[in-house]
Structures are given as structure tokens and as C-alpha cells.
Amino acid sequence: MSVKYDDEGIVLRFEQSVHQTIGETSKFTGMVRAKYLIPVIDKLDLQANPRSSKEGRVTNAIQESIEDDVSLFPFKTKGILLAASDYEQLDRGRIRVFFDNANIEGILDGGHNTLAIGLLILERAVEFAGKKLPRGQKTWSEFKILWTEHRDDIQKYQEAVRKNEDGSSANPEVIGDLSFYVPVELLVPADPDNDICVDDFRHNLLEICEARNNNVELTASAKAHQKGYFADLAKLLKEENPTVNSHVEWKTNDGGDVKVADIIALTWIVLRKLPQFQDSDDCPPFKDAEGKVVEAPHPQQLYSGKGSCLSAFNRFMSSSDVTGGTNDYTSELHNPVVYSAFQLAVQIPELYDYIYAQFPDLYNRANGSYGNIIAVKGLNPTSATTKKYTPFSKQPVQTANPLGFIVPLVYGLTALVKVEPNKVVWRHEPKSFLKENLPKIVSQYKEVFDPCGYDPQKVGKSAMSYSTAENAYKMALFGIL
């Protein structure tokens, strides 16, 4: 298959191709020489792929396979899977494809193959130009930035390779060639002019993605991202705290040192207060897409069961009372009360970091000796020079904390959440509340440490820790503490 970039799409010409149609879906299968993947990389990103690609062991193995024996490479790899919902067949086996919705169309599978081949082309082109790439492993996003920066070098290298191949101007400085084959599949609707057929095709794409990615299990977070469940949270967090948002890995392998499960766990501090989770006859519970009742995670799961928090969040977001379908398989939040809950939830990472930074000093002020706790000593050896940071905004702190000590105290913020008829609000502005009341709350909360043997695992997993913290917040809120 040869590929030519066109302002109106990408023109594909299959070699040794097969065309199959079953039901609403057609598949064109064939080979493409690597040099013709350049416009595909120019045009497409990995929005439609459940995971972003990242340079590492997998991409290195792909490149080694290409270098070892290019004739065997097409038989060692699944290649690249493309999908487009709009296309037209041209003459000489060519197909012009249009990617109307980048969130569901484009590269569905083979992201690591695309990255490995793209990096190979980029590295050869940069070396041919007498330049060097930055060191270190690269995510897909980082690769695309470098690809764009060196696009002129790639063009010059591609022209030099072509001249070597046709013998018009042999250049011994040209490294390798780009004539090796890559298997490519293209999925399209069987009848692109039939709206019902196209809709059915689009709705099947996520299921195809999941099945094609089953060599590495598609995680709950990858599925949730692909369905659009994180979209509003990500948008609100970016508005509320761009620094924290920049650290979150919303999409698997897309970079970021804060896992999305950590963010989702914190949303339950607010979501759990919604009337549908209160076992009330006046307000029926949320039911997931399969009609099963959704229950809020136990408080301890914010510490020791983040996967369960994420699973519950996915089921919650699948409820027809929360989201509705769009013209593809993604979902769109339509519940204004839930949206207002998200507006509060995105403030919690910053509050978490504040509590994290203040806790050691407040514990000591409450007649404690924080530095003598064995778990604290383990995180803060006197000989260590490693810098310590807050978990979300990555601000420097003097003392690192076991998270089992911190999470129950952060959970206590649920006492400040108030549900009104059409929205969720804070009973008291949380940052000012913490500045005024956190010392008293910590003094009350630290009493759970002794029964738990000052073991952060036991503190973080004990229901008593969470109820004590919540009660301390309530007492402070009403002026009792």
C-alpha cells in the first residue's frame, strides 16, 4: 500500500491487498512501505487509541526487529489498524479516507508500531542532517513535537533515500532505507453513504479497540478516558489548577506523574454526599448502564482501593441519570448537580497538598513527636539528600508523610460538602477553614495513631480513622472543637 498526503484526506493504495465486508464493516488489508507512513504520522495522532504510546522496551524490540531482518518484520507484527468513517474508492486500488472525528477515528491499534517506526525515521533524518535528538525516553506527544520541529530534515532525508533507491544520485551518507513493509488494516463502514450504517460503525469502534488491545489488558482508566468520562474533570481541573492538571496522566502512557485513579478517588469525597448515595426513599439510587445500583466506595478505599474507586466512578458515569450518548460512543455529562460536584472535587488536590505540607508541624504542636514515628523515619532518613514534594502540585516540603496518615484527614473534607436542590456547595470556603481549624482537627485526629500502633497502613485502612477525622471537621464547623 502506498500513501500520499492530501489536503482532503489521505490517499491509500494497497499492495497485495484483500477487501472483506461483514455486516456494517469493511476491511482493507495490505502492506505499506515505511516511507509512505510519513504523511500518516503528519496527519494523525493517537486520540482514537485507548493508550498513548511511550518509548521503551516494546518500541526498542520493534526497531531491533526491523534492523535484524526487514523481510521478516511484516510477519512478526500486527502492524497498524486505521479506521475512518468517510472514504471513497478511487482507481488503481486507491482509497481516499477522511478522519471526521479524531476521538474515535485514526490509529486504533499499533500505536507502539507507529511510534517505533516514526522514531526510526526521525533519528535517521536528524543524524543525516548532522544533528542530535534530546536524550531520554519519549512519549508520543514528545515525539510529535520533535517530529514537527525536524519536519524539514525528514523531508530532506526522504528525498535522499528516494534518490538512492532510483539510482539518480547515490549518497553513501544516507543511513538505511525506508522501503520495508508494514502491515496495515483499514476499517470503514460498508456503505459510507448510509447514515445508519455509519452510525453503527462508529459505535462499534470502542469494542474493536478493546478487543485489539487485549494483548495488554485495557485498563479501567483507559476505557473511561476513551468514553469521555474524564472530560469535564480534566477541563475543570485545568481551569482550577493548571499546575496540578499538568501532572495528571489522564490518558495511559501520555506522561504525568499523578495517576488518574488518585484524582478519581478524591472525587468521591464530594460525590458520596449526593442524595442518590444516601439510601433515601425520596431519591432513587443511581443505576449503571446494566441497571445495577451504584454504591459509593467505602472511605478506606480512598487509600487502599483506588481501583475500586475508579471502577465505581465508571459505573456511576455510565448511568443515564449522569451522562448521555453523543453521535459516537463517547458520553457527555448532562447532570448539573454532578457537574457542580466536580467543580468542588477539582479543588481537593490543592487542599490535599496543603494538609500534607502542614501535617508534620501540626502533629508536633499537638504534643506529638512526628519525627520519632518509625514509618516517618523511614521516609526521611537523615543521610538522604532526595528532595521531597507534595503529591499533586509537586511543591517542595521538608518532611515526607506516609499517605496512610494523610488520606483520612483529607477525607474529612466531606463534612464541608452541602447538597442544595440544584447544586453542590461548600458549607465553608475550604482553604480558609483549614487555615483556621486544621490545628484543632489534627489534635483530635492524632488520637487514632496509638490504637493503630502508629502504623500508616493500619491508620489508612481503619474505618475509625475516617470517622474520627470527619467528626473532627464537623465539630470545628459548628464551633464545638
VEXDREN-2710 file (C-alpha; in Angstrom, 1 decimal):
% VEXDREN-2710
k/r/px/py/pz
1/MET/0.0/0.0/0.0
2/SER/1.4/3.4/-0.8
3/VAL/0.2/6.5/1.0
4/LYS/0.0/10.1/-0.2
5/TYR/-1.0/13.1/1.9
6/ASP/-3.8/15.2/0.5
7/ASP/-5.4/18.3/1.8
8/GLU/-8.7/16.5/1.5
9/GLY/-7.6/13.4/3.4
10/ILE/-5.1/10.6/2.9
11/VAL/-4.9/8.6/-0.2
12/LEU/-4.0/4.9/0.4
13/ARG/-3.0/2.5/-2.3
14/PHE/-2.8/-1.1/-1.2
15/GLU/-0.3/-3.7/-2.4
16/GLN/-1.2/-7.4/-2.1
17/SER/-4.5/-6.3/-0.6
18/VAL/-7.6/-8.0/0.5
19/HIS/-11.1/-6.4/0.7
20/GLN/-13.6/-8.0/3.1
21/THR/-17.1/-7.0/4.2
22/ILE/-19.2/-8.5/7.0
23/GLY/-22.3/-6.7/8.2
24/GLU/-21.8/-3.0/8.6
25/THR/-18.0/-3.0/8.4
26/SER/-15.5/-3.4/5.5
27/LYS/-11.8/-4.1/5.9
28/PHE/-9.0/-3.4/3.5
29/THR/-5.7/-5.2/4.4
30/GLY/-2.4/-4.8/2.7
31/MET/1.2/-3.6/3.0
32/VAL/2.7/-0.2/3.2
33/ARG/6.4/0.8/2.8
34/ALA/7.6/2.7/5.8
35/LYS/8.5/5.8/3.8
36/TYR/4.8/6.2/2.9
37/LEU/3.8/6.3/6.6
38/ILE/5.3/9.8/6.9
39/PRO/2.1/11.6/5.9
40/VAL/0.1/9.3/8.1
41/ILE/2.2/10.4/11.1
42/ASP/1.9/14.0/9.9
43/LYS/-1.9/13.8/9.8
44/LEU/-2.8/11.5/12.7
45/ASP/-2.4/11.4/16.4
46/LEU/-3.4/8.8/19.0
47/GLN/-6.7/10.2/20.3
48/ALA/-8.6/7.2/19.0
49/ASN/-6.2/4.7/20.7
50/PRO/-7.1/3.8/24.2
51/ARG/-3.5/4.3/25.3
52/SER/-0.8/6.7/24.2
53/SER/2.5/5.2/23.2
54/LYS/5.7/5.5/25.1
55/GLU/9.3/4.7/24.0
56/GLY/10.7/1.8/25.9
57/ARG/11.1/-2.0/25.8
58/VAL/8.3/-2.5/23.2
59/THR/9.4/0.1/20.8
60/ASN/13.1/-0.9/21.1
61/ALA/12.1/-4.5/20.2
62/ILE/10.2/-3.3/17.2
63/GLN/13.2/-1.3/15.9
64/GLU/15.5/-4.2/16.5
65/SER/13.2/-6.5/14.5
66/ILE/13.3/-4.0/11.6
67/GLU/17.1/-3.8/11.8
68/ASP/17.7/-7.5/12.1
69/ASP/15.7/-8.7/9.0
70/VAL/13.3/-6.3/7.3
71/SER/11.8/-9.2/5.2
72/LEU/10.6/-10.9/8.3
73/PHE/9.3/-7.8/10.1
74/PRO/5.8/-7.8/8.4
75/PHE/5.2/-11.3/9.7
76/LYS/6.4/-10.5/13.2
77/THR/4.0/-7.6/13.9
78/LYS/0.2/-7.0/13.8
79/GLY/1.1/-3.7/12.1
80/ILE/-1.2/-0.7/12.3
81/LEU/-5.0/-0.6/12.4
82/LEU/-6.7/2.5/11.0
83/ALA/-10.4/3.4/11.0
84/ALA/-12.2/6.1/9.0
85/SER/-16.0/6.6/8.7
86/ASP/-15.8/8.5/5.4
87/TYR/-14.0/7.4/2.4
88/GLU/-14.2/6.9/-1.4
89/GLN/-12.6/4.2/-3.6
90/LEU/-10.5/5.6/-6.4
91/ASP/-8.9/3.8/-9.4
92/ARG/-5.8/1.6/-9.2
93/GLY/-6.7/0.2/-5.8
94/ARG/-6.5/3.6/-4.1
95/ILE/-8.8/4.7/-1.3
96/ARG/-9.2/8.3/-0.1
97/VAL/-10.0/8.4/3.6
98/PHE/-11.3/11.2/5.8
99/PHE/-11.0/11.2/9.5
100/ASP/-14.0/13.1/10.7
101/ASN/-13.8/12.5/14.4
102/ALA/-10.2/12.2/15.8
103/ASN/-11.5/11.0/19.1
104/ILE/-12.7/7.7/17.6
105/GLU/-11.1/7.5/14.1
106/GLY/-7.5/7.3/13.1
107/ILE/-4.9/4.9/14.7
108/LEU/-7.0/2.4/16.7
109/ASP/-4.2/-0.1/17.4
110/GLY/-0.5/-0.2/16.6
111/GLY/0.5/3.0/18.4
112/HIS/3.8/1.5/19.5
113/ASN/4.5/0.3/16.0
114/THR/3.8/3.8/14.7
115/LEU/5.9/5.4/17.4
116/ALA/8.8/2.9/16.8
117/ILE/8.8/3.5/13.0
118/GLY/8.3/7.2/13.4
119/LEU/11.3/7.4/15.8
120/LEU/13.4/5.3/13.4
121/ILE/12.7/7.7/10.6
122/LEU/13.2/10.8/12.8
123/GLU/16.5/9.5/14.2
124/ARG/17.9/8.7/10.8
125/ALA/16.8/12.0/9.4
126/VAL/18.3/14.0/12.3
127/GLU/21.6/12.1/12.0
128/PHE/21.6/12.7/8.3
129/ALA/21.3/16.4/9.0
130/GLY/24.2/16.3/11.4
131/LYS/22.0/17.0/14.4
132/LYS/21.1/15.1/17.6
133/LEU/17.8/14.4/19.4
134/PRO/17.4/15.0/23.2
135/ARG/18.2/12.0/25.3
136/GLY/15.7/10.1/27.3
137/GLN/12.6/8.1/26.6
138/LYS/9.9/9.9/24.8
139/THR/6.1/9.8/24.9
140/TRP/4.0/10.1/21.8
141/SER/3.3/13.7/22.5
142/GLU/7.0/14.5/22.9
143/PHE/7.8/12.6/19.7
144/LYS/5.3/14.6/17.7
145/ILE/6.8/17.8/18.9
146/LEU/10.2/16.7/17.8
147/TRP/8.7/15.3/14.5
148/THR/7.3/18.8/13.7
149/GLU/10.5/20.6/14.7
150/HIS/12.5/18.4/12.4
151/ARG/10.0/18.1/9.5
152/ASP/12.3/19.8/7.1
153/ASP/15.1/17.3/8.0
154/ILE/12.7/14.4/7.4
155/GLN/11.8/15.8/4.0
156/LYS/15.5/16.1/3.0
157/TYR/16.2/12.6/4.3
158/GLN/13.2/11.2/2.4
159/GLU/14.4/12.8/-0.8
160/ALA/17.9/11.5/-0.3
161/VAL/16.6/8.0/0.3
162/ARG/14.5/8.2/-2.9
163/LYS/17.5/9.2/-5.0
164/ASN/19.5/6.3/-3.6
165/GLU/16.6/3.9/-4.4
166/ASP/16.2/5.0/-8.0
167/GLY/19.9/5.4/-8.6
168/SER/19.7/9.0/-9.7
169/SER/22.1/10.4/-7.1
170/ALA/23.6/7.8/-4.8
171/ASN/24.7/9.2/-1.4
172/PRO/26.7/6.9/0.9
173/GLU/25.9/9.1/3.9
174/VAL/22.2/8.1/3.7
175/ILE/21.6/5.8/6.6
176/GLY/19.3/2.8/5.9
177/ASP/16.3/3.0/3.7
178/LEU/12.5/3.2/4.2
179/SER/11.4/0.6/1.8
180/PHE/10.5/-2.1/4.3
181/TYR/6.8/-3.2/4.6
182/VAL/4.4/-2.6/7.5
183/PRO/1.1/-4.5/7.6
184/VAL/-1.8/-2.0/7.6
185/GLU/-5.6/-2.6/8.1
186/LEU/-8.2/0.0/7.3
187/LEU/-11.7/-0.3/8.7
188/VAL/-14.5/1.6/7.1
189/PRO/-18.3/1.4/7.0
190/ALA/-19.6/-1.0/4.4
191/ASP/-21.8/1.8/3.0
192/PRO/-20.4/5.3/3.7
193/ASP/-23.5/6.9/2.2
194/ASN/-25.9/5.2/4.6
195/ASP/-26.2/7.2/7.8
196/ILE/-27.5/4.2/9.8
197/CYS/-24.5/2.1/8.6
198/VAL/-22.0/4.8/9.5
199/ASP/-23.6/5.3/13.0
200/ASP/-23.4/1.6/13.7
201/PHE/-19.8/1.5/12.5
202/ARG/-18.8/4.4/14.8
203/HIS/-20.5/2.8/17.8
204/ASN/-18.6/-0.4/17.3
205/LEU/-15.2/1.2/17.3
206/LEU/-14.6/1.2/21.1
207/GLU/-15.4/-2.5/21.2
208/ILE/-12.9/-3.1/18.4
209/CYS/-10.3/-1.1/20.2
210/GLU/-10.8/-3.1/23.4
211/ALA/-10.5/-6.4/21.5
212/ARG/-7.5/-5.3/19.5
213/ASN/-5.7/-4.1/22.6
214/ASN/-6.2/-7.3/24.6
215/ASN/-2.6/-8.3/24.4
216/VAL/-2.1/-5.8/27.2
217/GLU/-5.4/-5.5/29.2
218/LEU/-7.2/-2.3/28.6
219/THR/-7.4/-0.7/32.0
220/ALA/-10.4/0.8/33.5
221/SER/-8.8/4.3/33.3
222/ALA/-8.1/3.8/29.5
223/LYS/-11.7/2.8/28.9
224/ALA/-13.1/5.7/31.0
225/HIS/-10.9/8.2/29.1
226/GLN/-12.0/6.8/25.8
227/LYS/-15.6/7.0/26.7
228/GLY/-15.2/10.7/27.8
229/TYR/-15.8/10.2/31.5
230/PHE/-12.8/12.3/32.5
231/ALA/-13.5/15.1/30.0
232/ASP/-15.3/17.5/32.4
233/LEU/-13.0/16.8/35.3
234/ALA/-9.9/17.4/33.2
235/LYS/-11.4/20.7/31.9
236/LEU/-12.4/21.9/35.3
237/LEU/-9.0/20.9/36.9
238/LYS/-7.2/22.7/34.2
239/GLU/-9.2/25.9/34.9
240/GLU/-8.9/25.5/38.7
241/ASN/-5.2/24.5/38.9
242/PRO/-3.2/24.2/35.7
243/THR/-0.1/23.1/37.7
244/VAL/-1.8/20.0/39.2
245/ASN/-3.5/19.2/35.9
246/SER/-0.2/19.2/34.1
247/HIS/1.0/16.4/36.3
248/VAL/-2.1/14.1/35.7
249/GLU/-1.8/11.2/33.3
250/TRP/-5.4/11.4/32.1
251/LYS/-4.6/9.0/29.2
252/THR/-2.5/5.9/29.8
253/ASN/1.2/6.4/28.8
254/ASP/0.6/10.1/28.0
255/GLY/3.0/11.3/30.6
256/GLY/2.4/12.7/34.0
257/ASP/3.4/11.5/37.5
258/VAL/-0.1/11.7/39.1
259/LYS/-2.2/8.7/38.2
260/VAL/-5.8/9.5/37.2
261/ALA/-7.0/7.0/39.8
262/ASP/-5.6/9.3/42.5
263/ILE/-7.8/12.1/41.2
264/ILE/-10.9/10.0/40.8
265/ALA/-10.6/8.6/44.4
266/LEU/-10.7/12.2/45.7
267/THR/-13.9/13.0/43.7
268/TRP/-15.7/10.5/45.9
269/ILE/-15.2/12.9/48.9
270/VAL/-17.8/15.1/47.2
271/LEU/-19.8/12.6/45.1
272/ARG/-20.6/10.4/48.1
273/LYS/-22.8/13.2/49.5
274/LEU/-25.2/13.2/46.6
275/PRO/-28.7/12.1/47.8
276/GLN/-28.7/9.1/45.5
277/PHE/-26.0/7.6/47.7
278/GLN/-27.8/8.2/50.9
279/ASP/-30.2/5.2/50.8
280/SER/-33.2/7.6/50.8
281/ASP/-36.7/6.6/49.7
282/ASP/-37.1/10.2/48.4
283/CYS/-34.3/9.8/45.8
284/PRO/-33.8/6.6/43.9
285/PRO/-30.2/5.5/43.6
286/PHE/-28.0/5.8/40.6
287/LYS/-28.0/2.7/38.3
288/ASP/-25.3/1.9/35.9
289/ALA/-25.6/1.0/32.2
290/GLU/-26.6/-2.5/33.2
291/GLY/-29.3/-1.4/35.6
292/LYS/-27.3/-2.3/38.7
293/VAL/-27.3/0.1/41.7
294/VAL/-24.1/2.1/42.1
295/GLU/-22.8/2.5/45.6
296/ALA/-20.1/5.0/46.8
297/PRO/-16.8/3.3/47.8
298/HIS/-16.1/2.9/51.5
299/PRO/-13.9/5.7/52.9
300/GLN/-10.9/3.4/53.4
301/GLN/-10.9/2.7/49.6
302/LEU/-9.7/6.2/49.0
303/TYR/-6.4/4.9/50.4
304/SER/-6.3/1.2/49.8
305/GLY/-8.8/0.6/47.0
306/LYS/-8.3/3.3/44.3
307/GLY/-9.0/0.7/41.6
308/SER/-12.4/0.2/43.2
309/CYS/-13.0/3.9/43.3
310/LEU/-12.2/4.1/39.6
311/SER/-14.5/1.2/38.8
312/ALA/-17.3/2.7/40.8
313/PHE/-16.8/6.0/39.1
314/ASN/-17.0/4.3/35.7
315/ARG/-20.3/2.7/36.6
316/PHE/-21.6/6.0/38.1
317/MET/-20.7/7.9/34.9
318/SER/-22.4/5.2/32.8
319/SER/-25.7/5.9/34.5
320/SER/-28.3/7.5/32.2
321/ASP/-29.0/9.9/35.1
322/VAL/-25.5/11.2/34.8
323/THR/-24.4/11.0/31.1
324/GLY/-25.9/10.6/27.7
325/GLY/-24.5/9.3/24.4
326/THR/-23.2/11.5/21.7
327/ASN/-23.0/10.8/17.9
328/ASP/-20.2/8.4/18.6
329/TYR/-19.5/6.0/21.5
330/THR/-18.4/8.7/23.9
331/SER/-20.6/10.0/26.7
332/GLU/-21.5/13.6/27.7
333/LEU/-22.3/14.8/31.2
334/HIS/-25.8/16.2/31.4
335/ASN/-26.4/16.2/35.2
336/PRO/-25.9/19.8/36.5
337/VAL/-25.6/18.6/40.1
338/VAL/-22.8/16.2/39.3
339/TYR/-21.1/19.0/37.3
340/SER/-21.2/21.2/40.4
341/ALA/-19.8/18.3/42.5
342/PHE/-16.9/18.1/40.0
343/GLN/-16.3/21.9/40.5
344/LEU/-15.7/21.2/44.2
345/ALA/-13.8/18.0/43.6
346/VAL/-11.1/19.6/41.5
347/GLN/-10.2/21.9/44.4
348/ILE/-9.3/18.9/46.6
349/PRO/-5.8/18.1/45.2
350/GLU/-4.6/21.6/46.3
351/LEU/-6.3/21.1/49.7
352/TYR/-4.6/17.7/50.0
353/ASP/-1.2/19.3/49.3
354/TYR/-1.9/21.9/52.0
355/ILE/-2.8/19.3/54.6
356/TYR/0.2/17.2/53.5
357/ALA/2.6/20.2/54.0
358/GLN/1.2/21.3/57.3
359/PHE/0.6/18.0/59.0
360/PRO/4.1/17.3/60.5
361/ASP/4.3/20.6/62.3
362/LEU/0.6/20.5/63.4
363/TYR/1.2/16.9/64.8
364/ASN/4.2/18.1/66.8
365/ARG/2.2/21.2/68.1
366/ALA/-0.5/18.8/69.3
367/ASN/2.1/17.3/71.8
368/GLY/3.3/14.7/69.3
369/SER/6.7/13.6/68.2
370/TYR/6.3/13.0/64.5
371/GLY/9.9/12.5/63.6
372/ASN/10.1/9.6/66.0
373/ILE/7.4/7.5/64.3
374/ILE/9.2/4.6/62.6
375/ALA/7.3/5.0/59.3
376/VAL/8.2/8.7/59.2
377/LYS/11.9/8.0/59.9
378/GLY/11.9/5.5/57.0
379/LEU/10.7/8.2/54.6
380/ASN/13.0/10.8/56.0
381/PRO/16.5/9.3/56.6
382/THR/18.9/11.9/57.9
383/SER/21.6/11.0/55.4
384/ALA/19.2/11.3/52.4
385/THR/19.6/14.3/50.0
386/THR/16.5/13.4/47.9
387/LYS/14.1/16.3/47.6
388/LYS/10.5/15.8/48.9
389/TYR/7.4/17.2/47.3
390/THR/3.6/17.4/47.8
391/PRO/1.7/14.6/45.9
392/PHE/-0.2/16.7/43.4
393/SER/1.3/20.1/42.8
394/LYS/4.9/18.8/43.5
395/GLN/5.8/21.7/45.7
396/PRO/8.9/21.1/47.9
397/VAL/8.3/20.2/51.6
398/GLN/10.7/19.4/54.4
399/THR/9.1/16.2/55.6
400/ALA/7.6/13.4/53.6
401/ASN/4.4/11.8/55.0
402/PRO/3.1/8.2/54.9
403/LEU/-0.1/8.6/52.9
404/GLY/-2.0/6.4/55.3
405/PHE/-1.7/9.2/57.8
406/ILE/-2.9/11.9/55.4
407/VAL/-5.8/10.3/53.4
408/PRO/-8.3/10.0/56.3
409/LEU/-7.6/13.7/57.2
410/VAL/-8.3/14.7/53.6
411/TYR/-11.4/12.6/53.6
412/GLY/-12.7/14.7/56.5
413/LEU/-13.4/17.5/53.9
414/THR/-16.6/15.6/53.1
415/ALA/-18.1/17.2/56.2
416/LEU/-17.8/20.6/54.4
417/VAL/-19.9/19.4/51.4
418/LYS/-23.5/20.6/51.3
419/VAL/-26.1/19.4/48.7
420/GLU/-28.6/22.0/47.7
421/PRO/-31.6/21.3/45.4
422/ASN/-29.8/22.1/42.2
423/LYS/-26.1/22.1/43.1
424/VAL/-23.4/21.0/45.5
425/VAL/-21.6/23.7/47.5
426/TRP/-19.1/24.1/50.3
427/ARG/-20.5/24.9/53.8
428/HIS/-17.4/27.0/54.4
429/GLU/-14.7/28.1/52.0
430/PRO/-12.3/25.1/52.5
431/LYS/-8.9/26.8/52.4
432/SER/-9.7/29.4/54.9
433/PHE/-11.5/26.8/57.0
434/LEU/-8.3/24.7/57.1
435/LYS/-6.1/27.6/58.0
436/GLU/-8.3/28.4/60.9
437/ASN/-9.3/24.9/62.1
438/LEU/-6.7/22.3/60.9
439/PRO/-4.6/22.6/64.1
440/LYS/-7.6/21.6/66.3
441/ILE/-8.7/18.9/63.8
442/VAL/-5.2/17.3/63.8
443/SER/-5.1/17.4/67.6
444/GLN/-8.3/15.4/67.6
445/TYR/-7.4/13.1/64.7
446/LYS/-4.0/12.1/66.0
447/GLU/-5.6/10.1/68.8
448/VAL/-6.2/7.2/66.3
449/PHE/-2.5/6.7/65.9
450/ASP/-1.9/4.9/69.2
451/PRO/-4.6/2.3/68.8
452/CYS/-3.2/1.6/65.3
453/GLY/0.3/1.2/66.6
454/TYR/1.5/4.3/64.6
455/ASP/1.4/2.1/61.5
456/PRO/0.2/4.2/58.5
457/GLN/-1.1/1.0/56.8
458/LYS/-3.4/0.4/59.8
459/VAL/-4.4/4.1/60.1
460/GLY/-5.2/4.3/56.4
461/LYS/-7.3/1.1/56.4
462/SER/-9.1/1.7/59.7
463/ALA/-12.7/2.9/59.5
464/MET/-12.1/4.6/62.8
465/SER/-9.6/7.0/61.2
466/TYR/-12.1/8.3/58.7
467/SER/-15.0/8.7/61.2
468/THR/-12.7/10.4/63.7
469/ALA/-11.5/12.8/61.0
470/GLU/-15.0/13.6/59.7
471/ASN/-16.3/14.1/63.2
472/ALA/-13.4/16.5/64.0
473/TYR/-14.3/18.5/60.9
474/LYS/-17.9/18.6/62.0
475/MET/-17.1/19.7/65.5
476/ALA/-14.8/22.5/64.1
477/LEU/-17.5/23.5/61.6
478/PHE/-20.1/24.0/64.3
479/GLY/-17.7/25.6/66.9
480/ILE/-17.6/22.6/69.2
481/LEU/-13.9/21.7/68.9
END
